[in-house]
Amino acid sequence: MSEEKTGGSGTMGTASAPFDLWAQWMRANMGAMTATPGASVPWLAAPGVSTGDEVKDLPSGAIRNDPLLSTLEKLWDANPMQNVLPINWVEISKSLQTLWQRELSDPAAAMQRATDFNTKLWGATLESWQDAANRFWGIEGKKEDEGRPDRRFSAPDWTENPYYETLKESYLLASEYLLNEVEETDGQDNEEQRRMRFHLQQFVDALAPVNFLLTNPAALKRAFETGGVSLAEGTRNLLSDLEEGRMSMTDANAFQPGENLAITPGKVVYRNDLIELIQYEPTTEKVHETPIVFFPPWINKYYILDLQPKNSMVKYLVDEGFTVFMVSWKNPDASMEETKFEDYMTMGPLAAVEAVKDITGSEKVNPVGYCVGGTLLAVTLAWLAAGGDENPFGACTFMVSLQDFAEVGDTAVFMDEPQVEFMEQQMMERGYLDNRKMANMFNLLRSNDLIWSNVVNNYLLGQKPPAFDLLYWNADGTRMARDAHSFYIRNTYLENNLIKPGKVEVLGRKIDLGTIEGEAYAVGAEKDHIVPWHSAWKISQVTNLNTRFALANSGHIAGMINPPSKGKGKHWVNESGDAGSAATAEEWRANATEQEGSWWEDWTNWLEPFSGEEVDPPKMGSEKYPPVEDAPGSYVKEK
């Protein structure tokens, strides 16, 4: 067999190097692959040489019915490590095989791209060693790359040691090559393409050299300095996480709602089987006449809006003279499996607004819907309009909220029919969806920050996770009531029925978002992987609300929890009027202006004219709704 075919020193062996890289990993971790470019694939014999064999597409279902993948899926499902590292190796394997199939369909183009990759790889290797030689002789080295640095490679060895620098550059180039191949071999922006891109991104993130002890200089240095104690501590941390069934992302003993989180003074003034309603104590002599009531997502606990005093949206609003109420959702268990989506409406917004009106004496209430809470708010408004009921809600605010689910970003990867059916099967068995399933999904959307950085810190460096309030909240998840969650997922992510007038029926009324009128403020986040900002903007298109739209920087959480502080944060607004006057989100962005600071200030300036006169603060609770207990209440503490 020639050197070309065996992957030796010839041209073809060099061109197939990136294929060998992934094939070696697959063989070592998942068993032998069916074909290896450069070894037994006929087209890799030599350019322009016919072997008499034609490359054919794999038969339909061949990938999904692969016995290796089927076995792998069963083994991984039974592995306790999946709760700590929720990487879907089965989907990654399918994506690699699909990409392999694409490569086989156009061998000449694949070979050319592989050759270009190897040229870049050799150039980067030579540059790294030349730079090391220059430093040895005191010659000024190369300038650092412009742009945001990759925090994974922040240790000095990754730039000062030629071995580690070569390793880093090889990894980055190979990752770029693999992800580019997804586009080069198809390029269509469809569901399969997005799924492949996501899972292969998970693959390259998982294989970063910093994630392995023997290729992490900081971990090796710490092991040497501690005499191996760091490795023992890392093992202890891993065993503890396996016992808990999840990865520790923060010091779980550092926080407790009611002690150092969710501590803005207030009272629970109403409780039913689904919500507690919290009224916060005023801090100003006068308050705006029209109160604010928050409807947070029920897939998380409400205190993301009231973390610590320095970053609490609730405290900020109270200090600005607003009367604030908060819905705190109950954490469902098996006894609530029959709870319906309409129960979330009647026992949530509709029940809460009646209590708020009675306590404050205000005819209107300004609602704030955050994420799923904003979707529920929109359904509630459309339901009231469908029945011709008097609308108790005034100026509405929608924070990173979806109504049109046509484009949902990377979350679409988890929301196809087979996965939803599997989710529903689990809920039928338990009566609810385990909070770890949702947490794992969201963590995978930012795997480097929320998974692999913790692998390095907790297991390789043997350190305790830091005390970080936002990560504590992120780990303090909630379960999903079976019936309500199934209704929500199917009518939003799967079928996108909310934007189809009359398609969704709630309590005998057909929902039409186009009947919603009034004033609204909507905010999206520039780097949001859960609610893409251009989808959050669409509320100006699917409703008749006169909408002011703001675009915050950062992501789904950090973009929202952004208290005003000098020189920190930025946002974009368009002063031309209703966001719906722009034909597209991109057109809105082109005419928007960048503003320094938090969007909170722009929001409260917008909200004040819709908040009535300044009046004496209302009493805490009323005769009909007397205080039940101190905030943060009982529901938020349920595990």
C-alpha positions as CSV (number, residue, x, y, z in Angstrom):
1,M,0.0,0.0,0.0
2,S,1.4,3.4,-0.9
3,E,2.3,6.2,1.5
4,E,-0.6,8.2,0.2
5,K,-3.1,5.5,1.2
6,T,-1.5,4.8,4.6
7,G,-1.4,8.4,5.7
8,G,2.4,8.4,5.5
9,S,4.7,11.3,4.5
10,G,3.1,11.8,1.1
11,T,0.8,14.5,0.0
12,M,-2.3,12.6,0.7
13,G,-1.1,11.6,4.2
14,T,-0.6,15.3,5.0
15,A,-4.0,16.3,3.6
16,S,-5.8,13.7,5.7
17,A,-4.2,14.8,9.0
18,P,-7.4,16.6,10.3
19,F,-9.4,13.5,9.5
20,D,-6.9,11.3,11.4
21,L,-7.2,13.7,14.4
22,W,-10.9,13.1,14.8
23,A,-10.8,9.4,13.8
24,Q,-8.1,8.7,16.5
25,W,-10.2,10.3,19.1
26,M,-13.3,8.4,18.0
27,R,-11.4,5.0,17.9
28,A,-10.0,5.7,21.4
29,N,-13.3,6.6,22.9
30,M,-16.1,5.1,20.9
31,G,-14.7,2.1,18.9
32,A,-13.5,1.9,15.3
33,M,-15.3,4.0,12.7
34,T,-16.6,2.4,9.6
35,A,-14.2,4.3,7.4
36,T,-11.0,6.3,7.8
37,P,-10.0,8.8,5.1
38,G,-6.4,8.1,4.2
39,A,-6.6,4.4,5.1
40,S,-9.4,2.5,3.2
41,V,-11.5,5.1,1.5
42,P,-11.1,4.6,-2.3
43,W,-11.2,8.3,-3.2
44,L,-8.2,9.1,-1.1
45,A,-5.9,6.9,-3.2
46,A,-4.7,9.8,-5.4
47,P,-6.1,12.9,-7.1
48,G,-7.8,12.1,-10.4
49,V,-7.2,8.3,-10.0
50,S,-10.4,6.2,-10.5
51,T,-10.7,3.2,-8.2
52,G,-13.9,1.9,-9.9
53,D,-15.9,2.5,-6.8
54,E,-18.6,5.2,-6.6
55,V,-19.3,7.0,-3.4
56,K,-23.0,6.7,-2.5
57,D,-25.1,8.4,0.1
58,L,-25.8,6.4,3.2
59,P,-29.3,4.9,3.2
60,S,-32.0,6.8,5.0
61,G,-31.8,6.1,8.7
62,A,-28.3,4.5,8.5
63,I,-26.8,7.0,10.9
64,R,-29.7,6.9,13.5
65,N,-29.8,3.1,13.3
66,D,-26.1,2.6,13.7
67,P,-25.7,-0.2,16.3
68,L,-22.5,1.5,17.7
69,L,-24.5,4.7,18.4
70,S,-27.4,2.8,19.8
71,T,-25.1,1.0,22.2
72,L,-23.3,4.2,23.1
73,E,-26.6,5.9,23.9
74,K,-27.6,3.2,26.3
75,L,-24.3,3.1,28.0
76,W,-24.1,6.9,28.4
77,D,-27.7,7.1,29.7
78,A,-26.7,4.7,32.5
79,N,-23.5,6.5,33.3
80,P,-23.7,8.8,36.3
81,M,-21.2,11.1,34.6
82,Q,-23.9,12.3,32.3
83,N,-25.4,14.4,35.2
84,V,-22.0,16.0,35.8
85,L,-21.0,16.4,32.1
86,P,-24.2,16.5,30.1
87,I,-22.5,16.3,26.8
88,N,-24.6,14.4,24.2
89,W,-21.9,12.1,22.7
90,V,-24.5,10.3,20.7
91,E,-25.6,13.4,18.8
92,I,-21.9,14.4,18.4
93,S,-21.2,11.0,16.9
94,K,-24.1,11.4,14.5
95,S,-22.9,14.8,13.5
96,L,-19.4,13.6,12.8
97,Q,-20.7,10.7,10.7
98,T,-22.9,13.0,8.8
99,L,-20.0,15.4,8.1
100,W,-17.9,12.4,7.1
101,Q,-20.6,11.4,4.6
102,R,-20.6,14.9,3.1
103,E,-16.8,14.8,2.7
104,L,-17.1,11.6,0.8
105,S,-19.5,13.2,-1.7
106,D,-16.9,15.7,-2.9
107,P,-13.4,14.3,-2.3
108,A,-11.5,16.8,-4.4
109,A,-12.9,19.8,-2.6
110,A,-12.4,18.1,0.8
111,M,-8.8,17.4,0.0
112,Q,-8.1,21.0,-1.0
113,R,-9.6,22.3,2.2
114,A,-7.6,19.7,4.2
115,T,-4.4,20.8,2.4
116,D,-5.1,24.5,3.2
117,F,-5.6,23.5,6.8
118,N,-2.3,21.8,7.0
119,T,-0.6,24.7,5.4
120,K,-2.0,27.0,8.1
121,L,-1.0,24.4,10.8
122,W,2.6,24.2,9.6
123,G,2.8,28.0,9.4
124,A,1.4,28.4,13.0
125,T,3.9,25.8,14.3
126,L,6.9,27.5,12.7
127,E,5.7,30.9,13.9
128,S,5.4,29.6,17.5
129,W,8.9,28.2,17.5
130,Q,10.4,31.2,15.7
131,D,8.7,33.4,18.3
132,A,10.3,31.3,21.1
133,A,13.7,31.6,19.5
134,N,13.3,35.4,19.1
135,R,12.5,35.7,22.8
136,F,15.5,33.6,23.7
137,W,17.7,36.1,21.8
138,G,15.9,39.2,23.1
139,I,14.2,40.0,19.9
140,E,10.7,41.5,20.1
141,G,8.1,38.9,19.7
142,K,4.9,38.9,17.7
143,K,2.0,41.1,18.8
144,E,-0.9,39.7,20.6
145,D,-4.0,38.9,18.5
146,E,-6.5,41.7,18.5
147,G,-10.0,41.1,19.8
148,R,-11.3,39.4,23.0
149,P,-8.7,37.0,24.4
150,D,-9.7,33.3,24.9
151,R,-9.8,33.0,28.7
152,R,-9.2,29.2,28.5
153,F,-5.6,30.0,27.5
154,S,-4.8,32.7,29.9
155,A,-2.0,30.9,31.7
156,P,1.4,32.3,30.6
157,D,2.6,28.9,29.3
158,W,0.2,29.1,26.4
159,T,2.1,32.0,24.9
160,E,5.6,31.6,26.4
161,N,6.2,27.9,26.0
162,P,6.5,26.9,22.3
163,Y,5.2,23.4,23.0
164,Y,2.0,24.7,24.6
165,E,1.6,27.5,22.1
166,T,1.8,25.0,19.2
167,L,-0.7,22.8,21.0
168,K,-3.1,25.7,21.4
169,E,-2.7,26.9,17.8
170,S,-3.2,23.4,16.5
171,Y,-6.3,22.9,18.5
172,L,-7.8,26.3,17.5
173,L,-7.0,25.7,13.8
174,A,-8.4,22.2,13.9
175,S,-11.6,23.4,15.6
176,E,-12.0,26.2,13.1
177,Y,-11.4,23.7,10.3
178,L,-14.0,21.3,11.5
179,L,-16.7,23.9,12.1
180,N,-16.0,25.5,8.7
181,E,-16.4,22.1,7.1
182,V,-20.1,22.1,8.3
183,E,-20.6,25.2,6.1
184,E,-18.4,24.3,3.2
185,T,-20.0,20.9,2.7
186,D,-23.6,22.2,2.8
187,G,-24.0,25.9,3.7
188,Q,-27.7,25.8,4.0
189,D,-29.2,27.4,7.1
190,N,-31.6,24.6,7.9
191,E,-32.4,22.5,11.0
192,E,-29.9,19.8,10.2
193,Q,-27.2,22.4,9.7
194,R,-27.9,24.2,12.9
195,R,-28.0,20.9,14.8
196,M,-24.7,19.8,13.4
197,R,-23.0,23.1,14.1
198,F,-24.2,23.0,17.7
199,H,-23.1,19.5,18.4
200,L,-19.7,19.9,16.7
201,Q,-19.2,23.1,18.7
202,Q,-19.8,21.0,21.8
203,F,-17.2,18.5,20.5
204,V,-14.4,21.0,19.9
205,D,-15.2,22.7,23.2
206,A,-14.9,19.3,25.0
207,L,-11.6,18.5,23.4
208,A,-9.8,21.7,24.3
209,P,-6.4,20.8,25.7
210,V,-7.1,22.8,28.9
211,N,-9.7,20.2,29.8
212,F,-7.2,17.4,30.3
213,L,-4.6,17.2,33.1
214,L,-1.6,16.2,30.9
215,T,-2.1,19.1,28.5
216,N,-3.1,21.8,31.1
217,P,0.1,23.6,32.3
218,A,-1.6,25.3,35.2
219,A,-3.0,22.1,36.5
220,L,0.3,20.3,36.2
221,K,2.1,23.2,38.0
222,R,-0.4,23.2,40.8
223,A,-0.1,19.4,41.2
224,F,3.6,19.8,41.5
225,E,3.4,22.7,43.9
226,T,0.9,20.9,46.2
227,G,2.6,17.5,46.1
228,G,-0.4,16.0,44.4
229,V,-2.9,17.4,47.0
230,S,-4.7,19.3,44.2
231,L,-5.4,16.0,42.4
232,A,-6.7,14.4,45.5
233,E,-9.0,17.4,46.1
234,G,-10.1,17.3,42.5
235,T,-11.0,13.7,42.8
236,R,-12.9,14.5,46.0
237,N,-14.8,17.2,44.3
238,L,-15.7,14.9,41.4
239,L,-17.0,12.2,43.7
240,S,-19.0,14.7,45.6
241,D,-20.6,16.0,42.4
242,L,-21.4,12.4,41.3
243,E,-23.1,11.8,44.6
244,E,-25.2,15.0,44.2
245,G,-26.0,14.2,40.6
246,R,-24.8,17.5,39.2
247,M,-21.7,19.7,38.8
248,S,-21.1,22.3,41.5
249,M,-20.8,25.7,39.8
250,T,-20.6,27.8,43.0
251,D,-20.3,27.4,46.7
252,A,-23.7,26.1,47.7
253,N,-23.1,27.0,51.3
254,A,-22.4,30.6,50.6
255,F,-25.9,31.7,49.9
256,Q,-29.4,31.2,51.2
257,P,-32.6,33.1,50.0
258,G,-33.8,35.2,52.8
259,E,-30.4,35.5,54.4
260,N,-28.1,37.0,51.8
261,L,-30.2,36.7,48.6
262,A,-33.8,37.9,48.1
263,I,-33.5,40.2,51.1
264,T,-35.4,43.3,50.0
265,P,-37.9,43.8,52.8
266,G,-41.5,42.8,52.0
267,K,-44.4,40.6,52.9
268,V,-46.2,37.7,51.3
269,V,-49.7,39.2,50.9
270,Y,-51.4,36.4,48.9
271,R,-50.9,32.7,48.4
272,N,-52.7,30.1,46.3
273,D,-51.6,26.6,45.2
274,L,-49.4,28.0,42.5
275,I,-48.1,31.5,43.6
276,E,-47.1,33.6,46.5
277,L,-47.5,37.3,45.9
278,I,-44.8,39.5,47.6
279,Q,-45.3,43.2,48.3
280,Y,-42.1,45.2,48.9
281,E,-41.9,47.8,51.6
282,P,-41.5,51.4,50.3
283,T,-38.3,53.4,50.9
284,T,-39.5,56.8,49.7
285,E,-42.0,59.2,51.3
286,K,-44.1,59.3,48.1
287,V,-44.6,56.5,45.5
288,H,-46.0,56.4,42.0
289,E,-49.7,55.7,42.0
290,T,-49.7,52.8,39.6
291,P,-47.9,49.7,41.0
292,I,-45.6,47.3,39.2
293,V,-46.1,43.5,39.3
294,F,-43.5,41.1,38.1
295,F,-44.2,37.8,36.4
296,P,-40.9,35.9,36.3
297,P,-40.4,32.6,34.4
298,W,-41.6,29.6,36.3
299,I,-38.7,27.6,35.0
300,N,-36.5,29.5,37.5
301,K,-37.0,31.1,40.8
302,Y,-37.9,34.7,41.0
303,Y,-35.0,36.0,43.0
304,I,-32.8,36.6,39.9
305,L,-34.7,40.0,40.1
306,D,-33.7,40.4,43.8
307,L,-30.2,38.9,44.2
308,Q,-28.2,41.2,46.5
309,P,-28.8,44.9,47.2
310,K,-26.1,45.9,44.8
311,N,-27.7,44.1,41.8
312,S,-31.4,43.9,42.8
313,M,-33.8,45.2,40.2
314,V,-36.5,45.2,42.9
315,K,-34.5,47.4,45.3
316,Y,-33.6,49.7,42.5
317,L,-37.3,50.2,41.6
318,V,-38.4,50.6,45.2
319,D,-35.7,53.2,45.7
320,E,-36.9,55.0,42.6
321,G,-40.4,55.4,44.2
322,F,-42.3,52.5,42.7
323,T,-44.6,50.2,44.5
324,V,-43.4,46.7,43.5
325,F,-45.1,43.3,43.7
326,M,-43.5,40.0,42.7
327,V,-45.0,36.6,41.8
328,S,-43.1,33.7,43.3
329,W,-44.1,30.4,41.6
330,K,-44.5,27.1,43.5
331,N,-41.9,24.4,42.6
332,P,-44.1,21.6,41.2
333,D,-44.0,18.0,42.4
334,A,-45.8,14.9,41.2
335,S,-49.1,16.0,42.9
336,M,-49.3,18.9,40.4
337,E,-49.0,16.9,37.2
338,E,-52.5,17.9,36.1
339,T,-51.8,21.6,36.5
340,K,-52.6,23.2,33.1
341,F,-51.2,26.1,31.3
342,E,-54.5,28.0,31.8
343,D,-54.0,27.5,35.6
344,Y,-50.8,29.4,35.3
345,M,-52.8,32.3,33.8
346,T,-55.8,32.2,36.2
347,M,-53.8,31.5,39.4
348,G,-50.9,33.7,38.2
349,P,-51.4,37.1,36.5
350,L,-55.2,37.2,36.9
351,A,-55.2,36.3,40.6
352,A,-52.2,38.5,41.3
353,V,-53.6,41.6,39.6
354,E,-56.9,41.4,41.6
355,A,-54.9,41.3,44.9
356,V,-52.6,44.2,43.8
357,K,-55.6,46.4,42.8
358,D,-57.3,45.7,46.2
359,I,-54.2,46.5,48.2
360,T,-53.2,49.7,46.3
361,G,-56.5,51.0,45.2
362,S,-55.1,51.5,41.7
363,E,-57.4,50.8,38.7
364,K,-54.4,49.7,36.6
365,V,-51.3,47.7,37.2
366,N,-48.1,47.9,35.1
367,P,-47.0,44.3,34.5
368,V,-43.5,43.1,33.7
369,G,-43.1,39.7,32.1
370,Y,-39.6,38.1,32.1
371,C,-38.8,35.4,29.5
372,V,-41.6,32.8,29.8
373,G,-43.4,35.2,32.1
374,G,-43.6,37.6,29.2
375,T,-45.1,34.9,27.0
376,L,-47.7,34.2,29.7
377,L,-48.4,37.9,30.0
378,A,-49.1,38.2,26.2
379,V,-51.4,35.2,26.3
380,T,-53.3,36.7,29.2
381,L,-53.7,40.0,27.4
382,A,-55.0,38.3,24.3
383,W,-57.4,36.2,26.4
384,L,-58.8,39.3,28.1
385,A,-59.2,40.9,24.6
386,A,-61.0,37.8,23.2
387,G,-63.6,38.0,26.0
388,G,-64.1,41.7,25.8
389,D,-63.1,41.9,29.5
390,E,-61.9,45.1,31.1
391,N,-58.1,45.1,31.0
392,P,-56.6,45.8,34.4
393,F,-53.0,46.0,32.9
394,G,-51.5,49.3,32.0
395,A,-48.1,49.9,30.3
396,C,-46.5,46.4,29.8
397,T,-42.8,45.5,29.9
398,F,-41.4,42.4,28.2
399,M,-37.9,41.3,29.2
400,V,-36.2,38.9,26.7
401,S,-39.6,37.4,25.9
402,L,-40.7,35.3,22.9
403,Q,-44.1,35.4,21.3
404,D,-43.0,34.3,17.8
405,F,-40.9,31.1,18.1
406,A,-39.8,30.9,14.5
407,E,-36.2,31.7,15.5
408,V,-35.2,30.5,18.9
409,G,-31.4,30.3,18.5
410,D,-29.5,27.3,19.8
411,T,-32.4,26.1,22.0
412,A,-34.0,24.7,18.8
413,V,-31.5,21.8,19.0
414,F,-33.3,20.5,22.1
415,M,-36.9,21.0,20.8
416,D,-37.6,18.6,18.0
417,E,-40.4,16.1,18.0
418,P,-38.4,13.0,19.2
419,Q,-36.8,14.9,22.1
420,V,-40.2,16.4,23.2
421,E,-41.8,13.0,23.1
422,F,-39.0,11.6,25.3
423,M,-39.4,14.6,27.6
424,E,-43.2,13.9,27.8
425,Q,-42.6,10.2,28.5
426,Q,-40.3,11.2,31.5
427,M,-43.0,13.5,32.7
428,M,-45.7,10.8,32.4
429,E,-43.5,8.6,34.6
430,R,-42.7,11.2,37.3
431,G,-45.5,13.7,37.0
432,Y,-43.0,16.5,36.3
433,L,-39.8,17.3,34.4
434,D,-36.7,17.1,36.5
435,N,-35.1,20.5,36.9
436,R,-31.7,19.0,35.9
437,K,-32.9,18.4,32.4
438,M,-33.6,22.1,31.9
439,A,-30.4,23.2,33.7
440,N,-28.3,20.9,31.5
441,M,-29.9,22.3,28.4
442,F,-29.1,25.9,29.3
443,N,-25.6,25.0,30.5
444,L,-24.8,23.5,27.2
445,L,-25.6,26.7,25.5
446,R,-22.6,28.2,27.2
447,S,-20.5,25.1,27.8
448,N,-17.1,26.7,28.1
449,D,-18.3,29.1,30.8
450,L,-20.7,26.8,32.7
451,I,-19.2,23.4,32.2
452,W,-15.6,23.2,31.1
453,S,-14.3,26.1,33.2
454,N,-15.7,24.2,36.3
455,V,-14.1,21.0,35.1
456,V,-10.7,22.8,35.1
457,N,-11.3,24.6,38.4
458,N,-13.0,21.9,40.4
459,Y,-11.4,18.7,39.1
460,L,-8.0,19.6,37.5
461,L,-7.0,22.4,39.9
462,G,-8.7,20.8,42.9
463,Q,-10.3,24.1,44.0
464,K,-13.7,24.8,45.4
465,P,-16.0,26.6,43.1
466,P,-16.3,30.4,43.8
467,A,-19.1,32.0,45.7
468,F,-21.2,33.7,42.9
469,D,-24.8,34.7,43.5
470,L,-25.9,34.4,39.9
471,L,-24.5,30.9,39.6
472,Y,-26.1,29.9,42.8
473,W,-29.5,31.0,41.4
474,N,-28.7,29.2,38.2
475,A,-28.2,25.9,40.1
476,D,-31.4,26.5,42.2
477,G,-33.7,25.2,39.6
478,T,-37.4,24.2,39.5
479,R,-39.4,21.3,38.1
480,M,-42.0,21.6,35.4
481,A,-45.6,20.6,35.8
482,R,-46.3,17.9,33.2
483,D,-49.5,19.1,31.6
484,A,-48.6,22.8,31.5
485,H,-45.1,22.2,30.2
486,S,-46.2,19.9,27.5
487,F,-48.9,22.4,26.3
488,Y,-46.3,25.2,26.4
489,I,-43.5,23.4,24.5
490,R,-45.8,22.1,21.8
491,N,-47.6,25.4,21.1
492,T,-44.4,27.4,21.1
493,Y,-41.1,25.7,20.2
494,L,-42.6,22.8,18.2
495,E,-45.6,24.4,16.3
496,N,-45.3,28.1,16.9
497,N,-49.0,28.4,17.3
498,L,-49.2,31.6,19.3
499,I,-48.7,33.8,16.3
500,K,-51.5,31.9,14.4
501,P,-54.7,33.7,15.2
502,G,-57.2,31.4,16.8
503,K,-54.9,28.3,16.7
504,V,-54.5,28.3,20.5
505,E,-57.6,28.1,22.7
506,V,-57.5,28.9,26.4
507,L,-60.6,28.4,28.6
508,G,-62.9,28.5,25.6
509,R,-61.3,31.7,24.0
510,K,-59.2,31.7,20.9
511,I,-55.9,33.6,21.3
512,D,-55.0,36.3,18.8
513,L,-51.9,38.3,19.7
514,G,-52.9,40.9,17.1
515,T,-55.8,42.1,19.4
516,I,-53.3,43.3,22.1
517,E,-53.2,47.1,22.2
518,G,-51.6,49.7,24.5
519,E,-48.1,50.8,25.4
520,A,-45.2,48.5,25.8
521,Y,-41.5,48.5,26.5
522,A,-39.5,45.4,25.2
523,V,-35.9,44.6,25.8
524,G,-33.6,42.1,24.1
525,A,-30.0,41.1,24.8
526,E,-27.3,41.3,22.2
527,K,-25.7,38.0,23.1
528,D,-28.7,36.1,24.2
529,H,-28.5,32.3,23.2
530,I,-32.0,31.6,24.6
531,V,-34.1,34.4,23.2
532,P,-32.3,36.0,20.2
533,W,-32.7,39.7,20.3
534,H,-34.3,39.9,16.9
535,S,-36.9,37.5,18.0
536,A,-37.6,39.5,21.2
537,W,-38.1,42.6,18.9
538,K,-40.9,40.8,17.0
539,I,-43.4,41.6,19.7
540,S,-43.7,44.9,17.9
541,Q,-44.8,42.9,14.8
542,V,-47.2,40.3,16.2
543,T,-49.2,42.7,18.5
544,N,-50.7,46.1,18.1
545,L,-48.7,47.4,21.1
546,N,-46.9,50.8,20.6
547,T,-43.5,49.4,21.5
548,R,-40.3,51.1,22.6
549,F,-37.5,48.5,22.1
550,A,-34.2,48.5,23.8
551,L,-31.2,46.3,23.1
552,A,-29.0,45.5,26.1
553,N,-25.5,44.2,25.7
554,S,-24.4,40.8,27.2
555,G,-26.7,37.8,27.5
556,H,-30.1,36.4,28.7
557,I,-29.3,37.0,32.4
558,A,-26.4,39.4,32.6
559,G,-28.0,41.7,30.1
560,M,-31.1,42.0,32.2
561,I,-29.5,42.2,35.7
562,N,-27.4,45.3,34.9
563,P,-27.8,47.9,37.6
564,P,-26.9,51.5,36.7
565,S,-23.3,52.3,37.6
566,K,-20.9,54.9,36.2
567,G,-19.1,53.7,33.0
568,K,-20.5,50.2,33.1
569,G,-22.7,48.6,30.4
570,K,-24.4,50.0,27.3
571,H,-27.6,49.6,25.4
572,W,-29.2,50.7,22.1
573,V,-32.4,52.6,21.5
574,N,-34.1,54.0,18.5
575,E,-35.7,57.4,19.1
576,S,-37.7,57.4,15.8
577,G,-40.8,56.0,17.6
578,D,-42.6,52.7,17.6
579,A,-40.2,49.7,17.1
580,G,-42.8,48.3,14.8
581,S,-42.3,51.1,12.3
582,A,-39.1,49.3,11.2
583,A,-39.6,46.5,8.7
584,T,-37.0,44.2,10.2
585,A,-35.0,44.0,13.4
586,E,-31.9,44.7,11.3
587,E,-33.4,48.0,10.1
588,W,-34.3,48.9,13.7
589,R,-30.6,48.2,14.7
590,A,-29.2,50.3,11.8
591,N,-31.2,53.4,13.1
592,A,-30.5,52.8,16.8
593,T,-28.0,54.8,18.8
594,E,-25.7,53.4,21.4
595,Q,-26.2,54.7,25.0
596,E,-23.8,54.3,27.9
597,G,-25.1,52.7,31.0
598,S,-27.9,50.4,31.9
599,W,-31.2,50.2,30.1
600,W,-32.9,50.3,33.5
601,E,-32.7,54.1,33.5
602,D,-34.2,54.4,30.0
603,W,-36.9,52.0,31.1
604,T,-37.9,53.9,34.3
605,N,-37.9,57.2,32.3
606,W,-40.3,55.6,29.9
607,L,-42.4,54.1,32.6
608,E,-42.9,57.2,34.8
609,P,-45.5,58.9,32.5
610,F,-47.6,55.7,32.8
611,S,-47.3,55.4,36.5
612,G,-49.7,58.2,37.7
613,E,-49.3,60.8,40.4
614,E,-47.0,60.6,43.4
615,V,-49.0,59.5,46.4
616,D,-48.5,58.2,49.9
617,P,-47.3,54.5,49.9
618,P,-50.1,51.9,50.3
619,K,-50.2,49.8,53.5
620,M,-48.6,46.4,53.4
621,G,-51.5,44.1,52.5
622,S,-55.2,44.9,53.0
623,E,-58.2,43.6,54.9
624,K,-58.9,41.1,52.2
625,Y,-55.2,40.2,51.6
626,P,-53.4,40.5,55.0
627,P,-49.7,39.7,55.2
628,V,-49.0,36.0,55.5
629,E,-45.3,36.0,56.2
630,D,-42.1,37.9,55.5
631,A,-40.5,37.9,52.1
632,P,-39.1,35.9,50.4
633,G,-41.8,33.5,51.4
634,S,-41.9,29.7,51.5
635,Y,-42.3,28.7,47.8
636,V,-38.9,30.1,46.8
637,K,-37.2,27.9,49.4
638,E,-38.6,24.6,48.2
639,K,-36.0,22.3,46.7
